[in-house]
């Protein structure tokens, strides 16, 4: 069975403990081979980068951890630091990526400091990163977010592979007998993804999720999180569903228009309202009657879906806190610094809107349609 190879990008010294924790996490996951520049045996950054290039360009997933320090610019690397050079290479070679970024209120060790020029370089670098970066403010938060994001990535990858497998069976079903078909599947699928397991013609994703046909790369925990839950299994997760629903229905409406203005978004019509088969009274009664909410949840919902809802909720709250801090800085800034802060406000506002839309989509898929 081949592993999913994950390259863990380098980081600056303020994130040393964070990076070690992520290496331990990823290395502990069955079916995940975590590699980093330390595996090259090199000491200086230039040699590390040169010996890591093949590892980065051939990995299945690049995981980057971005802090507030830039690191030492290296002349042989176009005067960028090792963490920046690795991330740029992953982008240029179209690696799948998960990027985690230290929040604006991230506490830096008091004994660490970078010169102003490097700090400005890092602010500029952070501003170039995509809206899909996931914020964190501590080691524990980072570990939690990496685990959630990796599970989502792995699940999506496996679903795509299963879909390809189904299409292969469908395309060849009329041309081969069952024995030949089994051989075909074995040679083209198992060699790259699966262990040797009995294959079933016309298998669907649900077949794989409910039987031992599911790829064995998943740990027991990951496997269980990918299986649709029974109504009684949903009950412990009702508080998360209710909190997210209340947040969207009651909280978001209070500030979302202001966020749109900060993001320079000017929709001609108001955004569509969520249509959920749940009333305010049911939300209020949910804690005393979680079974009632559980019955309103789709049978296809998995534990991973719930964790994604929780993660999105946490991310939206974190980004809004960052916006609040930036607005305080905006009130006292001037000149070029003011312009930079306003760019950051616009970028963070766009992230909030993106995450809100993702949370809406998740919740809409969680609830059953009103009958």
C-alpha positions as CSV (number, residue, x, y, z in Angstrom):
1,X,0.0,0.0,0.0
2,X,1.4,3.4,-1.0
3,X,1.4,6.3,1.5
4,X,0.1,9.8,0.9
5,X,3.4,11.7,1.0
6,X,3.1,15.0,2.8
7,X,5.9,17.6,2.7
8,X,5.8,19.8,5.9
9,X,7.3,23.2,4.9
10,X,9.9,24.9,6.9
11,X,9.0,27.7,9.4
12,X,10.7,30.4,11.3
13,X,11.9,30.1,14.9
14,X,8.7,31.4,16.6
15,X,6.9,28.4,15.2
16,X,9.5,25.7,15.9
17,X,7.3,23.9,18.5
18,X,4.2,24.2,16.3
19,X,6.0,22.6,13.4
20,X,7.3,19.8,15.5
21,X,3.8,19.1,16.8
22,X,2.5,18.9,13.3
23,X,5.2,16.5,12.2
24,X,4.3,14.2,15.1
25,X,0.6,14.4,14.2
26,X,1.1,13.6,10.5
27,X,3.7,10.9,11.2
28,X,1.2,9.2,13.5
29,X,-1.5,8.9,10.9
30,X,-1.7,5.6,9.2
31,X,-1.2,5.9,5.4
32,X,0.6,9.3,5.8
33,X,4.3,9.7,5.2
34,X,5.4,13.0,6.5
35,X,8.7,14.4,5.2
36,X,10.5,17.7,5.8
37,X,13.8,19.4,5.0
38,X,15.5,17.9,8.0
39,X,15.3,14.5,6.2
40,X,17.9,15.7,3.8
41,X,20.6,15.7,6.5
42,X,21.7,19.2,5.4
43,X,22.4,22.0,7.8
44,X,22.4,25.2,5.9
45,X,19.3,26.5,4.2
46,X,20.6,26.5,0.7
47,X,21.6,22.9,0.8
48,X,18.3,22.0,2.5
49,X,16.3,23.6,-0.3
50,X,18.3,22.1,-3.1
51,X,18.0,18.6,-1.6
52,X,14.3,19.1,-0.8
53,X,13.2,20.3,-4.3
54,X,12.5,16.7,-5.6
55,X,10.6,15.9,-2.3
56,X,8.4,19.0,-2.7
57,X,7.7,18.6,-6.4
58,X,6.7,14.9,-6.0
59,X,4.7,15.1,-2.8
60,X,0.9,14.5,-2.7
61,X,0.3,17.4,-0.4
62,X,2.3,20.4,0.8
63,X,1.5,21.7,4.3
64,X,2.8,25.2,5.1
65,X,2.8,27.0,8.4
66,X,3.2,30.8,8.1
67,X,4.0,33.0,11.0
68,X,4.9,36.6,11.6
69,X,8.7,36.2,11.0
70,X,10.2,36.2,7.5
71,X,13.5,34.3,8.2
72,X,16.9,35.0,6.7
73,X,16.9,36.1,3.1
74,X,19.2,33.8,1.0
75,X,21.1,35.3,-1.9
76,X,21.1,32.0,-3.8
77,X,17.3,31.7,-3.4
78,X,16.5,35.1,-4.9
79,X,16.9,36.8,-1.5
80,X,13.8,35.0,0.0
81,X,13.9,32.9,3.1
82,X,13.7,29.1,3.1
83,X,10.0,28.9,4.2
84,X,9.0,31.3,1.4
85,X,11.2,29.5,-1.2
86,X,9.6,26.1,-0.4
87,X,6.0,27.5,-0.5
88,X,6.7,29.3,-3.8
89,X,8.1,26.0,-5.3
90,X,5.0,24.1,-4.2
91,X,2.8,26.8,-5.8
92,X,4.8,26.8,-9.1
93,X,4.6,23.0,-9.4
94,X,0.8,23.0,-8.7
95,X,1.1,20.9,-5.5
96,X,-2.1,20.4,-3.5
97,X,-1.6,22.6,-0.5
98,X,-2.9,23.3,3.0
99,X,-1.7,26.6,4.4
100,X,-2.0,27.5,8.1
101,X,-1.4,31.1,9.1
102,X,-0.7,32.6,12.6
103,X,-3.5,35.0,13.5
104,X,-2.9,38.7,13.9
105,X,-3.2,38.3,17.7
106,X,-0.8,35.4,17.8
107,X,1.5,35.8,20.8
108,X,5.2,36.0,19.9
109,X,7.9,34.9,22.4
110,X,9.3,38.0,24.1
111,X,12.9,37.1,23.4
112,X,12.4,36.9,19.7
113,X,12.4,39.8,17.3
114,X,13.1,40.5,13.6
115,X,14.4,43.7,12.1
116,X,11.9,46.0,10.6
117,X,12.8,45.2,7.0
118,X,12.1,41.5,7.4
119,X,8.9,42.3,9.3
120,X,7.7,44.3,6.3
121,X,8.7,41.5,3.9
122,X,6.7,39.1,5.9
123,X,3.7,41.4,6.0
124,X,3.9,41.6,2.2
125,X,4.3,37.8,1.9
126,X,1.3,37.1,4.1
127,X,-0.8,39.5,2.1
128,X,-0.2,37.4,-1.1
129,X,-1.5,34.2,0.4
130,X,-4.9,33.0,-0.7
131,X,-8.2,33.3,1.2
132,X,-8.1,29.6,1.9
133,X,-5.4,29.9,4.6
134,X,-6.6,28.6,8.0
135,X,-5.8,30.7,11.0
136,X,-4.4,29.5,14.3
137,X,-3.3,31.1,17.6
138,X,-1.7,28.3,19.6
139,X,-0.1,24.9,19.2
140,X,-3.3,23.1,20.2
141,X,-5.4,25.1,17.8
142,X,-2.9,24.4,15.0
143,X,-2.9,20.6,15.6
144,X,-6.7,20.6,15.7
145,X,-7.0,22.5,12.4
146,X,-4.4,20.5,10.6
147,X,-6.1,17.2,11.6
148,X,-9.5,18.5,10.4
149,X,-8.1,19.9,7.1
150,X,-6.1,16.7,6.4
151,X,-9.1,14.5,7.0
152,X,-11.1,16.7,4.6
153,X,-8.4,16.6,2.0
154,X,-8.0,12.8,2.4
155,X,-11.7,12.2,2.2
156,X,-12.0,14.3,-1.0
157,X,-9.1,12.5,-2.5
158,X,-10.5,9.1,-1.7
159,X,-14.0,10.0,-3.1
160,X,-12.4,11.1,-6.3
161,X,-10.5,7.9,-6.6
162,X,-13.6,5.9,-5.9
163,X,-15.5,7.9,-8.5
164,X,-12.7,7.1,-11.0
165,X,-13.0,3.4,-10.0
166,X,-16.7,3.4,-10.6
167,X,-16.3,5.1,-14.0
168,X,-13.7,2.5,-14.9
169,X,-16.1,-0.3,-14.1
170,X,-18.9,1.4,-15.9
171,X,-16.8,1.9,-19.1
172,X,-15.5,-1.6,-19.2
173,X,-18.4,-3.5,-17.8
174,X,-19.8,-4.4,-21.2
175,X,-16.4,-5.4,-22.7
176,X,-15.0,-7.8,-20.0
177,X,-16.2,-10.7,-18.1
178,X,-16.1,-10.5,-14.3
179,X,-12.7,-12.3,-14.1
180,X,-11.0,-9.9,-16.6
181,X,-12.7,-7.0,-15.0
182,X,-11.3,-7.9,-11.6
183,X,-7.8,-8.2,-13.1
184,X,-8.2,-4.8,-14.8
185,X,-9.3,-3.1,-11.5
186,X,-6.5,-4.8,-9.7
187,X,-3.8,-3.6,-12.1
188,X,-5.0,0.0,-12.5
189,X,-6.5,0.8,-9.1
190,X,-5.0,-1.3,-6.4
191,X,-1.4,-0.7,-7.5
192,X,-1.7,3.0,-6.9
193,X,-4.4,3.3,-4.2
194,X,-5.8,0.2,-2.6
195,X,-4.7,-2.9,-1.0
196,X,-5.9,-6.2,-2.6
197,X,-9.5,-6.4,-1.6
198,X,-12.5,-8.0,-3.3
199,X,-14.1,-5.6,-5.8
200,X,-17.8,-5.3,-6.5
201,X,-19.2,-4.4,-9.8
202,X,-21.3,-1.2,-9.8
203,X,-19.9,-0.3,-6.3
204,X,-20.9,3.2,-5.1
205,X,-19.3,5.5,-2.6
206,X,-21.8,4.4,0.0
207,X,-20.8,0.7,-0.6
208,X,-17.2,1.7,0.2
209,X,-18.2,3.7,3.3
210,X,-20.3,0.9,4.7
211,X,-18.2,-2.2,3.9
212,X,-14.6,-3.4,4.1
213,X,-14.1,-2.3,0.5
214,X,-13.1,1.1,1.8
215,X,-9.4,1.9,1.2
216,X,-7.4,0.9,4.2
217,X,-5.3,4.0,4.3
218,X,-7.7,5.5,6.7
219,X,-7.2,5.0,10.4
220,X,-10.1,3.7,12.4
221,X,-10.9,7.2,13.6
222,X,-10.8,8.6,10.1
223,X,-12.9,5.7,8.8
224,X,-15.5,6.1,11.4
225,X,-15.7,9.9,10.8
226,X,-16.4,9.2,7.1
227,X,-19.4,6.9,7.7
228,X,-22.9,8.4,7.7
229,X,-24.2,8.5,11.2
230,X,-27.3,7.0,12.7
231,X,-29.8,9.4,14.3
232,X,-28.7,8.4,17.8
233,X,-25.1,9.1,16.8
234,X,-25.9,12.6,15.8
235,X,-27.4,13.6,19.1
236,X,-24.0,14.4,20.8
237,X,-23.2,16.8,17.9
238,X,-26.5,18.7,18.0
239,X,-25.0,21.5,20.1
240,X,-22.5,22.2,17.3
241,X,-25.2,22.2,14.6
242,X,-27.4,24.4,16.8
243,X,-24.6,26.9,17.6
244,X,-23.7,27.2,13.9
245,X,-27.4,27.6,12.9
246,X,-28.0,30.3,15.5
247,X,-24.8,32.0,14.5
248,X,-25.9,32.2,10.8
249,X,-29.6,33.1,11.5
250,X,-29.0,35.5,14.4
251,X,-25.5,36.8,14.5
252,X,-24.3,37.1,10.9
253,X,-27.2,39.3,9.8
254,X,-26.0,41.9,12.3
255,X,-22.6,42.5,10.7
256,X,-22.5,40.9,7.2
257,X,-23.5,44.1,5.4
258,X,-20.6,45.9,7.0
259,X,-18.2,43.1,6.1
260,X,-19.4,43.4,2.4
261,X,-18.5,47.0,2.4
262,X,-15.1,46.3,3.8
263,X,-14.6,43.7,1.1
264,X,-15.6,46.2,-1.5
265,X,-18.4,43.8,-2.5
266,X,-21.5,45.7,-3.8
267,X,-24.1,43.1,-4.7
268,X,-27.1,44.6,-6.5
269,X,-29.5,42.4,-4.6
270,X,-29.5,41.1,-1.0
271,X,-28.0,37.6,-0.6
272,X,-30.5,34.8,-0.5
273,X,-31.7,33.9,3.0
274,X,-31.1,30.4,4.2
275,X,-34.2,28.2,4.1
276,X,-33.8,25.8,6.9
277,X,-36.7,23.6,8.2
278,X,-36.1,24.8,11.8
279,X,-37.8,27.5,13.8
280,X,-36.5,29.9,16.5
281,X,-38.5,28.0,19.1
282,X,-36.9,24.7,18.0
283,X,-33.5,26.2,18.4
284,X,-34.3,27.4,21.9
285,X,-35.6,24.0,22.8
286,X,-32.7,22.1,21.2
287,X,-30.7,21.7,24.4
288,X,-33.6,20.0,26.2
289,X,-34.8,18.1,23.2
290,X,-31.7,17.2,21.0
291,X,-33.6,14.3,19.5
292,X,-35.9,16.6,17.7
293,X,-33.0,18.3,15.9
294,X,-31.3,15.0,15.2
295,X,-34.4,13.9,13.3
296,X,-34.1,16.9,11.0
297,X,-30.6,16.0,10.0
298,X,-29.9,14.2,6.7
299,X,-29.0,10.5,7.0
300,X,-25.9,11.1,4.8
301,X,-24.2,13.4,7.4
302,X,-20.9,12.2,8.7
303,X,-18.8,13.2,11.7
304,X,-16.4,14.8,9.3
305,X,-19.2,17.1,8.2
306,X,-19.8,18.2,11.8
307,X,-16.1,18.9,12.4
308,X,-16.0,21.0,9.2
309,X,-18.9,23.0,10.5
310,X,-17.1,23.6,13.8
311,X,-13.9,24.5,12.0
312,X,-15.6,27.0,9.7
313,X,-17.4,28.5,12.7
314,X,-14.1,28.9,14.6
315,X,-12.4,30.4,11.5
316,X,-15.1,33.0,11.0
317,X,-14.9,34.1,14.6
318,X,-11.1,34.3,14.4
319,X,-11.1,36.3,11.2
320,X,-13.7,38.7,12.7
321,X,-11.4,39.2,15.7
322,X,-8.5,40.0,13.4
323,X,-10.7,42.5,11.5
324,X,-11.4,44.2,14.9
325,X,-7.7,44.5,15.6
326,X,-7.0,45.9,12.1
327,X,-9.8,48.5,12.5
328,X,-8.2,49.7,15.7
329,X,-4.8,50.0,13.9
330,X,-6.6,51.8,11.0
331,X,-7.9,54.5,13.4
332,X,-4.4,55.6,14.4
333,X,-2.4,54.8,11.2
334,X,-1.4,57.2,8.5
335,X,0.3,57.3,5.1
336,X,1.5,54.1,3.5
337,X,0.9,52.1,6.7
338,X,-2.8,53.1,6.6
339,X,-3.0,51.9,3.0
340,X,-1.4,48.6,3.9
341,X,-3.8,48.1,6.8
342,X,-6.8,48.8,4.6
343,X,-5.6,46.2,2.1
344,X,-5.4,43.7,4.9
345,X,-8.9,44.7,6.1
346,X,-10.3,44.1,2.6
347,X,-8.6,40.8,2.3
348,X,-9.8,39.5,5.7
349,X,-13.3,40.7,5.0
350,X,-13.3,38.7,1.8
351,X,-12.1,35.6,3.7
352,X,-15.0,36.1,6.2
353,X,-17.6,36.2,3.4
354,X,-16.1,33.1,1.8
355,X,-16.2,31.2,5.1
356,X,-19.7,32.3,5.8
357,X,-20.8,31.1,2.3
358,X,-19.1,27.7,3.0
359,X,-20.8,27.4,6.4
360,X,-24.2,28.2,4.8
361,X,-23.6,25.5,2.2
362,X,-22.6,23.0,4.9
363,X,-25.6,23.6,7.0
364,X,-28.0,23.5,4.1
365,X,-26.6,20.0,3.3
366,X,-27.0,18.9,6.9
367,X,-30.7,19.6,7.3
368,X,-33.4,17.6,5.5
369,X,-35.4,19.5,3.0
370,X,-38.7,20.7,4.4
371,X,-41.5,18.4,3.3
